[in-house]
Amino acid sequence: MAHATQTLSQQVAPAPAPALAPPQVSIDDLFDRSAKDLSGGGQPLSPSWIEGEHRVVIHTVEGQVKRGLIRDVDLFDPHIPLEQQTGYAPERIAINRVKAIFFMLPQGARPPPVSGKKIRVTFSDGRQVAGFSDDYANNDPGFFVIPADNRTNTDRIFIYRGSVQAIVEG
Protein backbone atom coordinates (compact mmCIF):
# COMPACT_ATOMS: atom_id res chain seq x y z
CA MET A 1 0.00 0.00 0.00
CA ALA A 2 2.75 2.38 0.86
CA HIS A 3 4.24 1.75 -2.54
CA ALA A 4 0.99 2.66 -4.36
CA THR A 5 0.64 5.91 -2.41
CA GLN A 6 4.19 6.83 -3.18
CA THR A 7 3.71 6.20 -6.93
CA LEU A 8 0.59 8.37 -7.12
CA SER A 9 2.22 11.28 -5.35
CA GLN A 10 5.20 11.15 -7.67
CA GLN A 11 3.12 11.39 -10.86
CA VAL A 12 3.34 14.73 -12.66
CA ALA A 13 0.41 16.44 -14.35
CA PRO A 14 0.78 16.94 -18.11
CA ALA A 15 1.99 20.34 -19.30
CA PRO A 16 -0.81 22.75 -20.24
CA ALA A 17 -1.49 23.34 -23.91
CA PRO A 18 -0.15 26.60 -25.30
CA ALA A 19 -2.65 29.46 -25.04
CA LEU A 20 -4.54 30.31 -28.22
CA ALA A 21 -5.06 33.90 -29.24
CA PRO A 22 -8.73 34.91 -29.14
CA PRO A 23 -10.35 35.19 -32.57
CA GLN A 24 -10.51 38.66 -34.07
CA VAL A 25 -14.23 39.46 -34.23
CA SER A 26 -15.86 42.83 -34.67
CA ILE A 27 -19.14 43.78 -33.04
CA ASP A 28 -20.76 43.83 -36.50
CA ASP A 29 -19.87 40.15 -36.96
CA LEU A 30 -21.85 39.28 -33.85
CA PHE A 31 -25.15 40.98 -34.66
CA ASP A 32 -27.49 40.93 -37.65
CA ARG A 33 -28.67 44.54 -37.55
CA SER A 34 -31.32 43.92 -40.21
CA ALA A 35 -33.14 41.41 -38.04
CA LYS A 36 -36.15 42.16 -35.89
CA ASP A 37 -35.64 43.14 -32.27
CA LEU A 38 -36.44 40.01 -30.27
CA SER A 39 -36.64 41.83 -26.93
CA GLY A 40 -40.41 41.77 -27.10
CA GLY A 41 -40.85 45.18 -28.68
CA GLY A 42 -41.36 43.66 -32.10
CA GLN A 43 -39.76 46.64 -33.76
CA PRO A 44 -37.01 46.02 -36.29
CA LEU A 45 -33.62 47.63 -36.13
CA SER A 46 -33.98 48.92 -39.69
CA PRO A 47 -36.01 52.11 -40.29
CA SER A 48 -37.08 50.70 -43.66
CA TRP A 49 -38.97 47.77 -42.10
CA ILE A 50 -42.76 48.23 -42.30
CA GLU A 51 -44.66 45.86 -40.05
CA GLY A 52 -48.27 44.85 -40.59
CA GLU A 53 -50.68 45.27 -43.49
CA HIS A 54 -50.89 48.62 -45.30
CA ARG A 55 -53.04 49.91 -48.15
CA VAL A 56 -50.71 51.64 -50.61
CA VAL A 57 -50.49 53.29 -54.00
CA ILE A 58 -47.18 52.70 -55.78
CA HIS A 59 -46.05 55.19 -58.43
CA THR A 60 -43.43 53.84 -60.83
CA VAL A 61 -40.79 55.77 -62.74
CA GLU A 62 -42.57 54.72 -65.97
CA GLY A 63 -45.72 56.54 -64.82
CA GLN A 64 -47.75 53.51 -63.75
CA VAL A 65 -49.95 53.68 -60.66
CA LYS A 66 -50.52 50.40 -58.82
CA ARG A 67 -52.89 50.00 -55.86
CA GLY A 68 -52.93 47.21 -53.33
CA LEU A 69 -51.64 45.92 -50.01
CA ILE A 70 -48.17 45.33 -48.64
CA ARG A 71 -47.43 43.20 -45.58
CA ASP A 72 -44.34 43.02 -43.36
CA VAL A 73 -41.91 44.43 -45.90
CA ASP A 74 -38.45 45.99 -45.91
CA LEU A 75 -38.61 48.93 -48.31
CA PHE A 76 -34.91 48.47 -49.13
CA ASP A 77 -35.38 44.87 -50.34
CA PRO A 78 -34.82 44.49 -54.11
CA HIS A 79 -38.57 43.92 -54.71
CA ILE A 80 -41.79 45.15 -53.10
CA PRO A 81 -44.50 42.45 -53.00
CA LEU A 82 -47.79 44.21 -53.86
CA GLU A 83 -50.99 42.23 -53.35
CA GLN A 84 -53.47 43.72 -55.80
CA GLN A 85 -56.22 41.12 -55.35
CA THR A 86 -56.92 38.97 -52.32
CA GLY A 87 -56.06 35.34 -52.90
CA TYR A 88 -53.61 35.97 -55.74
CA ALA A 89 -49.83 35.93 -55.55
CA PRO A 90 -48.37 39.39 -54.97
CA GLU A 91 -46.75 41.23 -57.87
CA ARG A 92 -43.04 41.73 -57.16
CA ILE A 93 -42.11 45.27 -58.18
CA ALA A 94 -38.38 46.03 -58.44
CA ILE A 95 -37.51 49.03 -56.27
CA ASN A 96 -35.43 50.53 -59.08
CA ARG A 97 -38.78 50.98 -60.90
CA VAL A 98 -40.52 52.61 -57.91
CA LYS A 99 -40.68 56.38 -57.58
CA ALA A 100 -42.74 56.56 -54.39
CA ILE A 101 -45.07 54.53 -52.20
CA PHE A 102 -48.10 56.39 -50.85
CA PHE A 103 -49.36 54.86 -47.59
CA MET A 104 -53.08 55.49 -47.30
CA LEU A 105 -54.84 56.40 -44.06
CA PRO A 106 -57.14 53.73 -42.64
CA GLN A 107 -60.86 54.51 -42.98
CA GLY A 108 -61.80 57.34 -40.59
CA ALA A 109 -58.24 57.94 -39.35
CA ARG A 110 -56.84 61.44 -38.99
CA PRO A 111 -53.60 62.54 -40.66
CA PRO A 112 -50.45 62.15 -38.55
CA PRO A 113 -49.00 65.15 -36.70
CA VAL A 114 -46.47 67.13 -38.70
CA SER A 115 -42.81 66.76 -37.75
CA GLY A 116 -39.50 67.47 -39.42
CA LYS A 117 -38.41 70.08 -41.92
CA LYS A 118 -40.68 71.32 -44.65
CA ILE A 119 -39.38 70.17 -48.04
CA ARG A 120 -40.40 70.10 -51.67
CA VAL A 121 -39.30 67.04 -53.63
CA THR A 122 -39.02 67.25 -57.42
CA PHE A 123 -38.96 63.89 -59.14
CA SER A 124 -36.99 63.12 -62.30
CA ASP A 125 -40.23 63.38 -64.31
CA GLY A 126 -40.85 66.93 -63.01
CA ARG A 127 -43.69 66.09 -60.61
CA GLN A 128 -43.48 67.46 -57.09
CA VAL A 129 -44.50 66.54 -53.56
CA ALA A 130 -44.47 68.98 -50.63
CA GLY A 131 -44.38 67.86 -47.03
CA PHE A 132 -42.38 67.37 -43.87
CA SER A 133 -39.53 64.92 -43.30
CA ASP A 134 -37.20 63.94 -40.47
CA ASP A 135 -34.99 61.63 -42.52
CA TYR A 136 -34.59 63.13 -46.01
CA ALA A 137 -30.99 64.25 -45.36
CA ASN A 138 -29.63 60.79 -44.51
CA ASN A 139 -27.78 58.58 -46.99
CA ASP A 140 -30.39 55.82 -47.10
CA PRO A 141 -31.91 54.84 -50.48
CA GLY A 142 -35.22 56.40 -49.45
CA PHE A 143 -37.02 58.58 -46.93
CA PHE A 144 -40.49 59.36 -45.59
CA VAL A 145 -42.51 62.53 -46.18
CA ILE A 146 -45.72 63.50 -44.38
CA PRO A 147 -47.80 65.39 -46.96
CA ALA A 148 -48.24 69.13 -46.35
CA ASP A 149 -51.83 68.89 -47.63
CA ASN A 150 -53.74 67.21 -44.81
CA ARG A 151 -56.97 67.10 -46.85
CA THR A 152 -55.78 63.97 -48.65
CA ASN A 153 -56.16 60.44 -47.34
CA THR A 154 -52.40 59.87 -47.57
CA ASP A 155 -50.74 59.00 -44.26
CA ARG A 156 -47.13 59.26 -45.48
CA ILE A 157 -45.06 58.83 -48.61
CA PHE A 158 -41.89 56.78 -48.97
CA ILE A 159 -39.72 58.32 -51.70
CA TYR A 160 -36.88 56.43 -53.37
CA ARG A 161 -33.87 58.72 -53.69
CA GLY A 162 -32.99 57.35 -57.15
CA SER A 163 -36.17 58.92 -58.57
CA VAL A 164 -35.46 62.38 -57.12
CA GLN A 165 -34.13 65.29 -59.16
CA ALA A 166 -34.03 67.85 -56.31
CA ILE A 167 -35.01 68.45 -52.68
CA VAL A 168 -35.55 72.03 -51.50
CA GLU A 169 -36.07 73.01 -47.87
CA GLY A 170 -38.70 75.53 -46.87
N, CA, C and O of each residue as an XYZ file, in Angstrom:
680
protein
N       0.804     -1.186      0.000
C       0.000      0.000      0.000
C       0.847      1.248      0.000
O       0.558      2.217     -0.702
N       1.897      1.212      0.799
C       2.754      2.385      0.857
C       3.367      2.656     -0.493
O       3.585      3.805     -0.877
N       3.642      1.580     -1.211
C       4.240      1.747     -2.536
C       3.270      2.418     -3.502
O       3.691      3.262     -4.293
N       1.998      2.074     -3.465
C       0.992      2.655     -4.356
C       0.805      4.126     -4.047
O       0.653      4.927     -4.970
N       0.811      4.507     -2.786
C       0.643      5.906     -2.415
C       1.830      6.708     -2.891
O       1.683      7.835     -3.366
N       2.984      6.136     -2.764
C       4.186      6.834     -3.185
C       4.186      7.034     -4.697
O       4.622      8.091     -5.154
N       3.727      6.088     -5.486
C       3.712      6.204     -6.933
C       2.737      7.288     -7.372
O       3.049      8.062     -8.278
N       1.571      7.360     -6.753
C       0.590      8.373     -7.124
C       1.099      9.769     -6.825
O       0.894     10.686     -7.621
N       1.752      9.944     -5.703
C       2.215     11.282     -5.346
C       3.382     11.718     -6.211
O       3.658     12.913     -6.311
N       4.065     10.789     -6.831
C       5.198     11.145     -7.669
C       4.795     11.420     -9.109
O       5.622     11.887     -9.892
N       3.558     11.147     -9.481
C       3.121     11.393    -10.864
C       3.021     12.895    -11.102
O       2.648     13.652    -10.206
N       3.352     13.311    -12.295
C       3.341     14.727    -12.661
C       2.199     14.972    -13.644
O       1.968     14.183    -14.560
N       1.496     16.076    -13.437
C       0.406     16.444    -14.352
C       0.996     16.838    -15.696
O       2.103     17.374    -15.756
N       0.259     16.575    -16.785
C       0.777     16.945    -18.109
C       0.890     18.466    -18.242
O       0.160     19.212    -17.588
N       1.781     18.897    -19.067
C       1.988     20.338    -19.296
C       0.751     20.927    -19.973
O       0.155     20.277    -20.832
N       0.358     22.140    -19.601
C      -0.814     22.752    -20.239
C      -0.536     23.056    -21.707
O       0.597     23.314    -22.112
N      -1.609     23.016    -22.483
C      -1.488     23.335    -23.914
C      -1.159     24.817    -24.058
O      -1.541     25.622    -23.209
N      -0.462     25.180    -25.114
C      -0.148     26.599    -25.299
C      -1.443     27.404    -25.477
O      -2.401     26.921    -26.080
N      -1.463     28.607    -24.959
C      -2.655     29.462    -25.041
C      -2.894     29.889    -26.490
O      -1.961     30.221    -27.221
N      -4.164     29.871    -26.879
C      -4.537     30.311    -28.222
C      -4.965     31.768    -28.163
O      -5.605     32.198    -27.203
N      -4.618     32.502    -29.166
C      -5.058     33.898    -29.242
C      -6.558     33.917    -29.507
O      -7.056     33.102    -30.283
N      -7.290     34.842    -28.871
C      -8.731     34.908    -29.136
C      -8.979     35.313    -30.584
O      -8.189     36.061    -31.162
N     -10.065     34.829    -31.172
C     -10.346     35.191    -32.568
C     -10.635     36.687    -32.688
O     -11.192     37.300    -31.777
N     -10.253     37.252    -33.809
C     -10.508     38.664    -34.073
C     -11.914     38.801    -34.643
O     -12.162     38.430    -35.791
N     -12.832     39.332    -33.845
C     -14.231     39.457    -34.234
C     -14.677     40.880    -33.943
O     -14.439     41.406    -32.855
N     -15.321     41.494    -34.913
C     -15.861     42.835    -34.672
C     -17.284     42.708    -34.152
O     -17.914     41.659    -34.286
N     -17.774     43.766    -33.569
C     -19.144     43.775    -33.045
C     -20.151     43.537    -34.162
O     -21.197     42.930    -33.932
N     -19.846     44.010    -35.377
C     -20.760     43.826    -36.500
C     -20.868     42.364    -36.916
O     -21.886     41.950    -37.469
N     -19.814     41.574    -36.649
C     -19.871     40.148    -36.962
C     -20.810     39.397    -36.020
O     -21.300     38.318    -36.353
N     -21.055     39.966    -34.859
C     -21.852     39.283    -33.846
C     -23.344     39.521    -33.970
O     -24.138     38.716    -33.483
N     -23.745     40.617    -34.617
C     -25.154     40.984    -34.662
C     -25.626     41.184    -36.083
O     -24.931     41.784    -36.902
N     -26.813     40.676    -36.372
C     -27.487     40.934    -37.646
C     -28.387     42.138    -37.419
O     -29.481     41.999    -36.871
N     -27.944     43.310    -37.831
C     -28.675     44.543    -37.550
C     -29.932     44.687    -38.402
O     -30.745     45.575    -38.145
N     -30.107     43.845    -39.397
C     -31.321     43.925    -40.206
C     -32.448     43.086    -39.615
O     -33.589     43.163    -40.072
N     -32.134     42.298    -38.613
C     -33.142     41.411    -38.038
C     -34.066     42.176    -37.102
O     -33.755     43.279    -36.651
N     -35.206     41.562    -36.824
C     -36.151     42.164    -35.885
C     -35.583     42.127    -34.471
O     -34.806     41.237    -34.123
N     -35.978     43.093    -33.674
C     -35.636     43.139    -32.269
C     -36.440     42.058    -31.557
O     -37.671     42.083    -31.584
N     -35.762     41.116    -30.924
C     -36.441     40.008    -30.270
C     -36.658     40.269    -28.785
O     -36.988     39.345    -28.041
N     -36.481     41.502    -28.343
C     -36.637     41.828    -26.930
C     -38.088     41.928    -26.519
O     -38.380     42.217    -25.358
N     -39.006     41.695    -27.444
C     -40.415     41.774    -27.102
C     -41.074     43.004    -27.681
O     -42.301     43.073    -27.747
N     -40.281     43.979    -28.103
C     -40.850     45.183    -28.675
C     -41.401     44.942    -30.059
O     -42.326     45.636    -30.482
N     -40.860     43.978    -30.776
C     -41.358     43.658    -32.101
C     -40.929     44.648    -33.159
O     -41.289     44.492    -34.326
N     -40.181     45.647    -32.788
C     -39.759     46.638    -33.764
C     -38.426     46.213    -34.364
O     -37.558     45.716    -33.645
N     -38.253     46.397    -35.642
C     -37.006     46.024    -36.288
C     -35.935     47.057    -35.988
O     -36.219     48.150    -35.497
N     -34.713     46.693    -36.289
C     -33.618     47.628    -36.125
C     -33.457     48.503    -37.356
O     -32.746     49.507    -37.299
N     -34.087     48.159    -38.454
C     -33.984     48.918    -39.694
C     -35.166     49.877    -39.826
O     -36.313     49.466    -39.656
N     -34.899     51.160    -40.129
C     -36.009     52.110    -40.291
C     -36.830     51.852    -41.550
O     -37.899     52.439    -41.720
N     -36.350     50.988    -42.428
C     -37.077     50.704    -43.664
C     -38.064     49.543    -43.506
O     -38.809     49.239    -44.437
N     -38.076     48.897    -42.346
C     -38.973     47.770    -42.103
C     -40.364     48.300    -41.782
O     -40.525     49.126    -40.884
N     -41.369     47.828    -42.515
C     -42.756     48.226    -42.298
C     -43.526     46.989    -41.854
O     -43.708     46.043    -42.621
N     -43.969     47.015    -40.614
C     -44.663     45.862    -40.047
C     -46.167     45.998    -40.244
O     -46.714     47.099    -40.192
N     -46.823     44.872    -40.469
C     -48.273     44.852    -40.593
C     -48.738     45.008    -42.027
O     -47.942     45.010    -42.966
N     -50.057     45.140    -42.172
C     -50.683     45.272    -43.492
C     -51.001     46.745    -43.744
O     -51.529     47.436    -42.873
N     -50.671     47.217    -44.956
C     -50.885     48.623    -45.301
C     -51.457     48.742    -46.708
O     -50.995     48.090    -47.645
N     -52.471     49.589    -46.833
C     -53.037     49.908    -48.147
C     -52.144     50.985    -48.752
O     -51.892     52.018    -48.131
N     -51.664     50.733    -49.981
C     -50.706     51.641    -50.608
C     -51.065     51.906    -52.067
O     -51.832     51.176    -52.695
N     -50.474     52.980    -52.572
C     -50.489     53.289    -53.998
C     -49.029     53.466    -54.391
O     -48.332     54.328    -53.857
N     -48.572     52.640    -55.331
C     -47.181     52.701    -55.785
C     -47.131     53.428    -57.120
O     -47.839     53.073    -58.062
N     -46.281     54.455    -57.187
C     -46.048     55.193    -58.428
C     -44.694     54.751    -58.974
O     -43.686     54.808    -58.270
N     -44.678     54.312    -60.228
C     -43.432     53.843    -60.827
C     -42.784     54.959    -61.644
O     -43.426     55.951    -61.989
N     -41.511     54.776    -61.941
C     -40.788     55.769    -62.740
C     -41.306     55.807    -64.178
O     -41.096     56.794    -64.883
N     -41.983     54.738    -64.619
C     -42.567     54.718    -65.968
C     -43.926     55.410    -66.018
O     -44.513     55.543    -67.091
N     -44.434     55.854    -64.856
C     -45.716     56.542    -64.820
C     -46.891     55.662    -64.438
O     -48.022     56.145    -64.389
N     -46.659     54.391    -64.166
C     -47.748     53.506    -63.754
C     -48.149     53.794    -62.311
O     -47.333     54.225    -61.497
N     -49.419     53.549    -62.014
C     -49.952     53.679    -60.659
C     -50.567     52.333    -60.297
O     -51.478     51.855    -60.974
N     -50.064     51.727    -59.228
C     -50.522     50.397    -58.817
C     -51.041     50.476    -57.386
O     -50.363     50.984    -56.493
N     -52.252     49.967    -57.181
C     -52.887     49.999    -55.860
C     -52.955     48.592    -55.286
O     -53.122     47.614    -56.015
N     -52.821     48.510    -53.975
C     -52.927     47.210    -53.329
C     -52.477     47.252    -51.887
O     -52.494     48.297    -51.237
N     -52.069     46.076    -51.395
C     -51.639     45.921    -50.009
C     -50.204     45.438    -49.960
O     -49.765     44.669    -50.816
N     -49.479     45.895    -48.952
C     -48.167     45.325    -48.637
C     -48.231     44.832    -47.201
O     -48.959     45.377    -46.370
N     -47.450     43.784    -46.924
C     -47.428     43.195    -45.578
C     -45.994     42.919    -45.167
O     -45.222     42.332    -45.924
N     -45.644     43.347    -43.962
C     -44.344     43.021    -43.363
C     -43.231     43.066    -44.407
O     -42.733     42.028    -44.842
N     -42.854     44.262    -44.797
C     -41.913     44.428    -45.896
C     -40.769     45.360    -45.504
O     -40.958     46.307    -44.742
N     -39.587     45.078    -46.033
C     -38.453     45.988    -45.909
C     -38.394     46.782    -47.208
O     -38.207     46.209    -48.281
N     -38.551     48.086    -47.114
C     -38.608     48.935    -48.308
C     -37.281     48.998    -49.056
O     -37.232     49.498    -50.179
N     -36.204     48.499    -48.449
C     -34.909     48.468    -49.128
C     -34.622     47.111    -49.774
O     -33.575     46.936    -50.398
N     -35.544     46.146    -49.631
C     -35.382     44.870    -50.336
C     -35.408     45.130    -51.840
O     -35.953     46.151    -52.261
N     -34.848     44.257    -52.660
C     -34.822     44.491    -54.109
C     -36.204     44.560    -54.758
O     -36.355     45.183    -55.809
N     -37.215     43.931    -54.153
C     -38.574     43.923    -54.708
C     -39.588     44.229    -53.613
O     -39.396     43.866    -52.452
N     -40.662     44.896    -53.997
C     -41.786     45.151    -53.103
C     -42.921     44.222    -53.533
O     -43.386     44.313    -54.669
N     -43.377     43.328    -52.646
C     -44.500     42.451    -53.004
C     -45.828     43.188    -52.804
O     -46.216     43.478    -51.673
N     -46.517     43.487    -53.900
C     -47.785     44.213    -53.859
C     -48.922     43.251    -54.147
O     -48.994     42.666    -55.228
N     -49.811     43.089    -53.175
C     -50.987     42.232    -53.349
C     -52.114     43.102    -53.890
O     -52.671     43.934    -53.175
N     -52.444     42.896    -55.172
C     -53.466     43.721    -55.804
C     -54.857     43.120    -55.659
O     -55.850     43.848    -55.654
N     -54.937     41.799    -55.541
C     -56.216     41.121    -55.346
C     -56.032     40.044    -54.288
O     -55.052     39.299    -54.306
N     -56.977     39.972    -53.376
C     -56.918     38.968    -52.318
C     -56.957     37.573    -52.930
O     -57.756     37.289    -53.823
N     -56.082     36.717    -52.433
C     -56.064     35.336    -52.900
C     -55.119     35.083    -54.058
O     -54.903     33.930    -54.430
N     -54.553     36.126    -54.636
C     -53.609     35.969    -55.739
C     -52.201     36.263    -55.241
O     -52.010     36.991    -54.266
N     -51.226     35.690    -55.919
C     -49.835     35.933    -55.548
C     -49.508     37.412    -55.740
O     -49.964     38.029    -56.702
N     -48.719     37.982    -54.828
C     -48.365     39.395    -54.972
C     -47.484     39.632    -56.198
O     -46.694     38.773    -56.589
N     -47.635     40.804    -56.787
C     -46.745     41.225    -57.872
C     -45.468     41.755    -57.230
O     -45.524     42.591    -56.327
N     -44.329     41.275    -57.690
C     -43.038     41.734    -57.162
C     -42.549     42.885    -58.033
O     -42.214     42.698    -59.203
N     -42.514     44.070    -57.448
C     -42.112     45.266    -58.182
C     -40.694     45.634    -57.760
O     -40.436     45.870    -56.580
N     -39.777     45.682    -58.722
C     -38.382     46.031    -58.435
C     -38.308     47.466    -57.926
O     -38.924     48.364    -58.499
N     -37.547     47.681    -56.842
C     -37.509     49.029    -56.274
C     -36.837     50.036    -57.198
O     -37.057     51.239    -57.056
N     -36.023     49.568    -58.141
C     -35.432     50.529    -59.083
C     -36.466     51.058    -60.073
O     -36.175     51.979    -60.836
N     -37.671     50.486    -60.068
C     -38.782     50.979    -60.896
C     -39.741     51.854    -60.097
O     -40.630     52.483    -60.671
N     -39.567     51.900    -58.765
C     -40.516     52.609    -57.905
C     -40.037     54.028    -57.640
O     -38.895     54.259    -57.241
N     -40.944     54.972    -57.873
C     -40.676     56.378    -57.584
C     -41.056     56.675    -56.136
O     -40.266     57.249    -55.387
N     -42.262     56.283    -55.748
C     -42.743     56.561    -54.394
C     -43.854     55.587    -54.032
O     -44.566     55.073    -54.895
N     -43.981     55.349    -52.730
C     -45.068     54.531    -52.197
C     -45.899     55.423    -51.286
O     -45.401     55.952    -50.292
N     -47.171     55.581    -51.636
C     -48.096     56.385    -50.846
C     -48.840     55.449    -49.900
O     -49.566     54.562    -50.349
N     -48.666     55.640    -48.604
C     -49.356     54.857    -47.587
C     -50.661     55.571    -47.273
O     -50.660     56.729    -46.854
N     -51.769     54.878    -47.477
C     -53.081     55.488    -47.305
C     -53.534     55.391    -45.848
O     -53.221     54.429    -45.146
N     -54.282     56.415    -45.409
C     -54.840     56.396    -44.057
C     -55.922     55.327    -43.963
O     -56.675     55.128    -44.917
N     -56.012     54.640    -42.835
C     -57.144     53.725    -42.637
C     -58.448     54.526    -42.611
O     -58.451     55.714    -42.289
N     -59.541     53.869    -42.949
C     -60.859     54.508    -42.982
C     -61.128     55.244    -41.673
O     -61.056     54.647    -40.599
N     -61.438     56.540    -41.756
C     -61.797     57.340    -40.590
C     -60.633     57.851    -39.762
O     -60.846     58.579    -38.792
N     -59.404     57.489    -40.118
C     -58.237     57.943    -39.349
C     -57.885     59.380    -39.715
O     -58.157     59.847    -40.821
N     -57.279     60.058    -38.765
C     -56.845     61.435    -38.994
C     -55.392     61.436    -39.464
O     -54.640     60.514    -39.147
N     -54.993     62.458    -40.216
C     -53.596     62.542    -40.663
C     -52.643     62.608    -39.469
O     -53.023     63.080    -38.398
N     -51.414     62.138    -39.649
C     -50.447     62.153    -38.547
C     -50.019     63.587    -38.234
O     -50.140     64.469    -39.084
N     -49.520     63.821    -37.020
C     -49.005     65.155    -36.704
C     -47.769     65.449    -37.554
O     -47.005     64.549    -37.904
N     -47.597     66.708    -37.868
C     -46.473     67.127    -38.705
C     -45.207     67.177    -37.857
O     -45.220     67.681    -36.734
N     -44.110     66.647    -38.408
C     -42.809     66.765    -37.750
C     -41.741     66.820    -38.829
O     -41.946     66.357    -39.951
N     -40.611     67.387    -38.477
C     -39.502     67.474    -39.417
C     -39.480     68.790    -40.160
O     -40.258     69.702    -39.880
N     -38.567     68.867    -41.115
C     -38.415     70.079    -41.922
C     -39.359     70.048    -43.104
O     -39.647     68.991    -43.666
N     -39.836     71.226    -43.471
C     -40.684     71.325    -44.654
C     -39.778     71.229    -45.879
O     -38.764     71.920    -45.974
N     -40.164     70.358    -46.816
C     -39.375     70.171    -48.036
C     -40.303     70.081    -49.239
O     -41.495     69.800    -49.114
N     -39.724     70.326    -50.399
C     -40.403     70.101    -51.673
C     -39.493     69.182    -52.477
O     -38.332     69.498    -52.738
N     -40.050     68.034    -52.865
C     -39.299     67.040    -53.631
C     -39.725     67.139    -55.087
O     -40.915     67.085    -55.396
N     -38.753     67.283    -55.980
C     -39.019     67.252    -57.416
C     -38.471     65.937    -57.949
O     -37.287     65.631    -57.804
N     -39.357     65.167    -58.566
C     -38.959     63.885    -59.137
C     -38.313     64.094    -60.503
O     -38.409     65.171    -61.091
N     -37.663     63.064    -60.991
C     -36.993     63.123    -62.299
C     -37.956     63.436    -63.432
O     -37.546     63.986    -64.454
N     -39.248     63.090    -63.263
C     -40.234     63.379    -64.308
C     -40.849     64.774    -64.164
O     -41.748     65.132    -64.924
N     -40.367     65.569    -63.187
C     -40.846     66.934    -63.005
C     -41.973     67.080    -61.997
O     -42.264     68.197    -61.570
N     -42.610     66.000    -61.608
C     -43.689     66.086    -60.615
C     -43.101     66.426    -59.252
O     -41.929     66.166    -58.977
N     -43.951     67.019    -58.397
C     -43.476     67.462    -57.092
C     -44.383     66.979    -55.967
O     -45.573     66.731    -56.159
N     -43.781     66.855    -54.788
C     -44.495     66.537    -53.556
C     -43.963     67.484    -52.489
O     -42.751     67.644    -52.345
N     -44.868     68.112    -51.739
C     -44.470     68.978    -50.628
C     -44.894     68.325    -49.327
O     -45.967     67.728    -49.238
N     -44.040     68.444    -48.317
C     -44.376     67.862    -47.031
C     -43.293     68.085    -46.012
O     -42.464     68.985    -46.143
N     -43.311     67.245    -44.986
C     -42.383     67.368    -43.873
C     -41.645     66.046    -43.704
O     -42.236     64.973    -43.819
N     -40.325     66.138    -43.424
C     -39.527     64.923    -43.304
C     -38.461     65.077    -42.231
O     -37.835     66.129    -42.099
N     -38.269     64.004    -41.467
C     -37.201     63.943    -40.472
C     -35.949     63.278    -41.031
O     -34.853     63.483    -40.509
N     -36.101     62.483    -42.085
C     -34.990     61.632    -42.518
C     -34.544     61.838    -43.965
O     -33.838     60.989    -44.507
N     -34.937     62.942    -44.603
C     -34.587     63.132    -46.014
C     -33.097     63.385    -46.217
O     -32.579     63.130    -47.304
N     -32.397     63.879    -45.198
C     -30.992     64.251    -45.359
C     -30.032     63.090    -45.111
O     -28.821     63.263    -45.251
N     -30.536     61.914    -44.747
C     -29.629     60.787    -44.508
C     -29.152     60.202    -45.839
O     -29.541     60.673    -46.908
N     -28.322     59.190    -45.765
C     -27.777     58.581    -46.986
C     -28.502     57.304    -47.391
O     -28.034     56.580    -48.270
N     -29.636     57.022    -46.762
C     -30.392     55.819    -47.104
C     -30.971     55.936    -48.513
O     -31.082     57.042    -49.043
N     -31.339     54.811    -49.123
C     -31.906     54.836    -50.481
C     -33.288     55.477    -50.569
O     -33.793     55.699    -51.669
N     -33.900     55.776    -49.434
C     -35.219     56.399    -49.455
C     -35.520     57.095    -48.149
O     -34.767     56.979    -47.183
N     -36.643     57.831    -48.125
C     -37.021     58.583    -46.931
C     -38.530     58.808    -46.926
O     -39.191     58.699    -47.959
N     -39.062     59.121    -45.749
C     -40.493     59.364    -45.588
C     -40.806     60.849    -45.614
O     -40.022     61.677    -45.149
N     -41.975     61.172    -46.172
C     -42.507     62.530    -46.176
C     -43.954     62.452    -45.697
O     -44.723     61.607    -46.155
N     -44.315     63.338    -44.772
C     -45.719     63.498    -44.379
C     -46.261     64.624    -45.242
O     -45.727     65.732    -45.205
N     -47.311     64.370    -46.021
C     -47.802     65.392    -46.958
C     -48.192     66.692    -46.251
O     -48.766     66.669    -45.162
N     -47.873     67.826    -46.887
C     -48.244     69.133    -46.348
C     -49.751     69.328    -46.428
O     -50.337     69.983    -45.567
N     -50.382     68.768    -47.452
C     -51.830     68.893    -47.632
C     -52.519     67.807    -46.810
O     -52.518     66.635    -47.187
N     -53.113     68.213    -45.671
C     -53.744     67.213    -44.812
C     -55.188     66.924    -45.206
O     -55.910     66.258    -44.465
N     -55.612     67.416    -46.362
C     -56.966     67.105    -46.851
C     -56.989     65.797    -47.637
O     -58.061     65.307    -47.990
N     -55.833     65.237    -47.911
C     -55.776     63.974    -48.652
C     -55.933     62.808    -47.679
O     -55.899     62.997    -46.464
N     -56.103     61.621    -48.211
C     -56.161     60.440    -47.343
C     -54.826     59.694    -47.360
O     -54.780     58.477    -47.180
N     -53.740     60.443    -47.580
C     -52.397     59.871    -47.566
C     -51.783     60.070    -46.187
O     -51.695     61.193    -45.692
N     -51.364     58.979    -45.577
C     -50.738     59.004    -44.259
C     -49.303     59.511    -44.365
O     -48.905     60.436    -43.658
N     -48.533     58.893    -45.258
C     -47.129     59.261    -45.478
C     -46.700     58.721    -46.820
O     -47.369     57.870    -47.407
N     -45.579     59.223    -47.301
C     -45.063     58.832    -48.613
C     -43.619     58.387    -48.429
O     -42.818     59.095    -47.818
N     -43.291     57.211    -48.960
C     -41.892     56.781    -48.974
C     -41.349     57.071    -50.357
O     -41.875     56.575    -51.353
N     -40.292     57.878    -50.424
C     -39.719     58.317    -51.696
C     -38.357     57.663    -51.882
O     -37.498     57.726    -51.002
N     -38.173     57.033    -53.041
C     -36.882     56.435    -53.369
C     -35.973     57.508    -53.956
O     -36.315     58.169    -54.936
N     -34.819     57.664    -53.341
C     -33.874     58.719    -53.693
C     -33.442     58.663    -55.161
O     -33.148     59.703    -55.751
N     -33.399     57.489    -55.752
C     -32.993     57.348    -57.148
C     -33.949     58.000    -58.129
O     -33.586     58.240    -59.280
N     -35.174     58.292    -57.687
C     -36.167     58.920    -58.569
C     -36.263     60.428    -58.355
O     -37.112     61.091    -58.951
N     -35.391     60.968    -57.501
C     -35.462     62.384    -57.124
C     -34.474     63.210    -57.937
O     -33.306     62.853    -58.087
N     -34.979     64.325    -58.456
C     -34.127     65.290    -59.155
C     -33.585     66.321    -58.171
O     -32.407     66.675    -58.227
N     -34.452     66.810    -57.258
C     -34.029     67.846    -56.310
C     -34.895     67.812    -55.057
O     -36.056     67.403    -55.088
N     -34.293     68.258    -53.946
C     -35.009     68.453    -52.685
C     -34.684     69.862    -52.215
O     -33.516     70.232    -52.090
N     -35.736     70.650    -51.954
C     -35.554     72.025    -51.504
C     -36.220     72.171    -50.144
O     -37.370     71.772    -49.963
N     -35.493     72.745    -49.186
C     -36.065     73.012    -47.867
C     -36.896     74.278    -47.903
O     -36.628     75.201    -48.673
N     -37.920     74.302    -47.046
C     -38.702     75.528    -46.873
C     -39.991     75.585    -47.599
O     -40.707     76.582    -47.507
